[in-house]
Amino acid sequence: MDVKTAMARSAYFNGHREAVVWRDKRLTFQESWQRSIRLANGLIGLGLNPGDRVGVLEDNNIDAADFFGAGAIANLVRVPLYPRNGREAHLHMLGHTNCRALLVAPQHAHEVEGFVEELPDLDHIIVRDDGYEPWLAQQSAQDPDLAVSEDDIYIIRHTGGTTGKSKGVAYTHKAWMSAARDWFYGFPPVEPGDTQLHVGPISHGSGYQYLPVWMAGGCNVLMGHFHPQETLDLMEREKIAYAFMVPTMLNAMVHDPSIDGRDWSHLKCILVGAAPISDATALRAREIFGDVLYQGYGQTEVLPVTMMGPRQWFATDVDGSTPLRACGLPLPYAQVQIWDEDNKPLPVGDVGEICCKADGQMSGFWNNPDATAERMIDGWVKTGDMGRIDRNGYLYVVDRADDMIISGGYNIWPLELENVIADHPAIVEVAVFGVPHDKWGESPYAICVTDGTTPVTEDELIALCAERLGSYKKPAGVTLQTDPLPKSPVGKIKRKDLREPFWAGKDRRVAGS
């Protein structure tokens, strides 16, 4: 089934129910779908044809919801841009996907000035300013009823671009529908009227939850920015049932002074993903919210591939497994293997590259056959993450392959140190990365954000790591601060940005002893 058919069916049968909420604006399914039809007709009227790419640069709001439906109705390909990116990144994403139009929120309009002159394929920039609503109202509310195939491209998302320019990841309607099925496969069923919170941008991870909730007659509640107390207030006020959180968001919320004494009786599921979560954050969140925490693993190129609910995640009696440190069990429609450097499967328990297959995976990198061939082997996607699978099927992410620290010939993974340091009650968040060392080549270094009240010293944290992990893995240095760590648009801590000053003047970002 294609996305348009699925969304139209739900809009018809749930027309009277609330579908989208943003601030004081509340739209029913019928109202939201009509806006999408009008936007689709407006774009068709500009000369756009099925298969044309349309960029969107926006924050979470009602207007952003419009194109979720409009793109499917007009069979246009949505290309989300990321508001925190710079001009060059926007130009690259629009240019290499040959976008013919760009929808942009007024607060970001200055970022794309002159793009029509710089990009030969870009014919239209539609700024959603005061003229947007009158323009939308002028468009026909009659469904154009264009043919849509499940094999048509639905969306092109982009990788983070940590090495070189970001790559476009193309998903067909069928793949996007399969991902929607798999995300919610093990969750408590979504019932009509259930609410899903989108505090992260729907251009990123939270957007995967939008379609499944819509199809089930639930309501998508949008927030334009993250603030711990405001998020908690909204969750309580709107009786949120489902939410997607990156670990840094969840960590900030469970440390917020206003967290205690709130009513979480409507919560069914908080999905934690996009980055590893510390044991301390997971346990504290469970203590507050109850048995509603789920953790999944996947990446833009292939998702989701593993999932576990609270009974699997917090189990303490699974012989041969440490579920608290895992990121899930393979989903029924996904395959996970650990490969060596020759792309051969490794035995259970060995560490290697996590490689996956799923119905919800990319068809390939957009217009980049070389990169596709490098990352896709016989239909398997090489993730670039290092990990292992235990005898019970739990998957453990050790770290990104390029984040590994080689100190005196030993491999050290930042995540294992971060987990230990995060267990200290004073630590709110932590990042560990490799820095040059005269004797060992490189050595771990930790930058820690403290709560500002609980006593802690650098030596105390170094000793804690030595005690728990062994002396050779302890950090060579620790910085304590109260300012938050830099994060990506989806809330991932930017280790590389923190690491860069330590390597100034070096030819390579690795060192040998």
Stockholm file with secondary structure:
# STOCKHOLM 1.0

chainA/1-513         MDVKTAMARSAYFNGHREAVVWRDKRLTFQESWQRSIRLANGLIGLGLNPGDRVGVLEDNNIDAADFFGAGAIANLVRVPLYPRNGREAHLHMLGHTNCRALLVAPQHAHEVEGFVEELPDLDHIIVRDDGYEPWLAQQSAQDPDLAVSEDDIYIIRHTGGTTGKSKGVAYTHKAWMSAARDWFYGFPPVEPGDTQLHVGPISHGSGYQYLPVWMAGGCNVLMGHFHPQETLDLMEREKIAYAFMVPTMLNAMVHDPSIDGRDWSHLKCILVGAAPISDATALRAREIFGDVLYQGYGQTEVLPVTMMGPRQWFATDVDGSTPLRACGLPLPYAQVQIWDEDNKPLPVGDVGEICCKADGQMSGFWNNPDATAERMIDGWVKTGDMGRIDRNGYLYVVDRADDMIISGGYNIWPLELENVIADHPAIVEVAVFGVPHDKWGESPYAICVTDGTTPVTEDELIALCAERLGSYKKPAGVTLQTDPLPKSPVGKIKRKDLREPFWAGKDRRVAGS
#=GR chainA/1-513 SS CCHHHHHHHHHHHTTTSEEEEETTEEEEHHHHHHHHHHHHHHHHHTTCCTTCEEEEECCSSHHHHHHHHHHHHTTCEEEECCTTSCHHHHHHHHHHTTCSEEEECGGGGGGGTTHHHHCTTCCEEEECSTTHHHHHHTSCCSCCCCCCCTTSEEEEEECCCSSSSCCEEEEEHHHHHHHHHHHTTTSCCCCTTCEEEECSCTTTGGGGGHHHHHHTTCEEEECSSCCHHHHHHHHHHTTCCEEEECHHHHHHHHTSTTCTTCCCTTCCEEEECSSCCCHHHHHHHHHHHCSCEEEEEEETTEEEEEEECHHHHTCSCCTTCCGGGCCCEECTTEEEEEECTTSCBCCTTCCEEEEEEESSBCSEETTCHHHHHHHEETTEEEEEEEEEECTTCCEEEEEEGGGCEEETTEEECHHHHHHHHHTSTTEEEEEEEEEEETTTEEEEEEEEEECSSSCCCHHHHHHHHHHHHCGGGSCSEEEEESSCCCBCTTSCBCHHHHHGGGGTTCSSSCCCC
#=GC SS_cons         CCHHHHHHHHHHHTTTSEEEEETTEEEEHHHHHHHHHHHHHHHHHTTCCTTCEEEEECCSSHHHHHHHHHHHHTTCEEEECCTTSCHHHHHHHHHHTTCSEEEECGGGGGGGTTHHHHCTTCCEEEECSTTHHHHHHTSCCSCCCCCCCTTSEEEEEECCCSSSSCCEEEEEHHHHHHHHHHHTTTSCCCCTTCEEEECSCTTTGGGGGHHHHHHTTCEEEECSSCCHHHHHHHHHHTTCCEEEECHHHHHHHHTSTTCTTCCCTTCCEEEECSSCCCHHHHHHHHHHHCSCEEEEEEETTEEEEEEECHHHHTCSCCTTCCGGGCCCEECTTEEEEEECTTSCBCCTTCCEEEEEEESSBCSEETTCHHHHHHHEETTEEEEEEEEEECTTCCEEEEEEGGGCEEETTEEECHHHHHHHHHTSTTEEEEEEEEEEETTTEEEEEEEEEECSSSCCCHHHHHHHHHHHHCGGGSCSEEEEESSCCCBCTTSCBCHHHHHGGGGTTCSSSCCCC
//
